[in-house]
Amino acid sequence: MHSQLHQGSCLCESVRYEVTGHLGPLVYCHCHCKRCRKANGSAFIAVAPVPKTHFKITHGETCLNTYRSEAGVCRTFCNRCGSPIMAYRESDPDTLRLRVGTLDTPLPTHVSAHIFVASKAEWDDIHDTAPQYAERP
């Protein structure tokens, strides 16, 4: 685990944030489920679990909107450029799923796992050696 300060922003830089403390036990993983693919517009989404108490919006909080899915997942994004910033489950609101693609500081590790590979896009091939799980481990 890493206890350094991480900073991030959306594409248009209207929203900026900081993460202090640890990035979570998995460090980060790639989720290949259909919902994450749709929300991100890509083959997978790279996320890191972050305690809500370690996450702070430093600029542009009024630029954030949240979409709640039927599954009780709330996805927060910039309402100007559409960049996904984070998500959380209503069943676990104290753990944010940070979209690591929005980090401006380097992530000092590699992907720790691929989850929901049973429903990954048929055109997506996984070429690293990280563990793969059909669903959530």
ChimeraX attribute file (.defattr): number of C-alpha atoms within 10 A of each C-alpha:
attribute: neighborCount
match mode: 1-to-1
recipient: residues
	/A:1	12
	/A:2	15
	/A:3	11
	/A:4	11
	/A:5	13
	/A:6	19
	/A:7	19
	/A:8	23
	/A:9	23
	/A:10	22
	/A:11	15
	/A:12	12
	/A:13	15
	/A:14	17
	/A:15	24
	/A:16	21
	/A:17	20
	/A:18	18
	/A:19	22
	/A:20	17
	/A:21	16
	/A:22	18
	/A:23	25
	/A:24	17
	/A:25	12
	/A:26	14
	/A:27	20
	/A:28	24
	/A:29	22
	/A:30	21
	/A:31	24
	/A:32	25
	/A:33	21
	/A:34	17
	/A:35	16
	/A:36	18
	/A:37	16
	/A:38	12
	/A:39	13
	/A:40	16
	/A:41	10
	/A:42	13
	/A:43	19
	/A:44	25
	/A:45	22
	/A:46	20
	/A:47	23
	/A:48	23
	/A:49	23
	/A:50	25
	/A:51	19
	/A:52	15
	/A:53	12
	/A:54	16
	/A:55	19
	/A:56	14
	/A:57	15
	/A:58	13
	/A:59	14
	/A:60	15
	/A:61	14
	/A:62	10
	/A:63	14
	/A:64	18
	/A:65	15
	/A:66	16
	/A:67	13
	/A:68	14
	/A:69	11
	/A:70	7
	/A:71	9
	/A:72	13
	/A:73	18
	/A:74	19
	/A:75	20
	/A:76	20
	/A:77	20
	/A:78	23
	/A:79	15
	/A:80	15
	/A:81	14
	/A:82	16
	/A:83	21
	/A:84	25
	/A:85	26
	/A:86	20
	/A:87	22
	/A:88	21
	/A:89	17
	/A:90	13
	/A:91	9
	/A:92	10
	/A:93	14
	/A:94	15
	/A:95	20
	/A:96	24
	/A:97	23
	/A:98	26
	/A:99	21
	/A:100	21
	/A:101	16
	/A:102	20
	/A:103	19
	/A:104	15
	/A:105	12
	/A:106	10
	/A:107	15
	/A:108	8
	/A:109	10
	/A:110	11
	/A:111	18
	/A:112	17
	/A:113	20
	/A:114	26
	/A:115	21
	/A:116	19
	/A:117	21
	/A:118	13
	/A:119	14
	/A:120	20
	/A:121	15
	/A:122	9
	/A:123	6
	/A:124	12
	/A:125	9
	/A:126	10
	/A:127	6
	/A:128	11
	/A:129	10
	/A:130	14
	/A:131	11
	/A:132	19
	/A:133	15
	/A:134	14
	/A:135	14
	/A:136	12
	/A:137	9
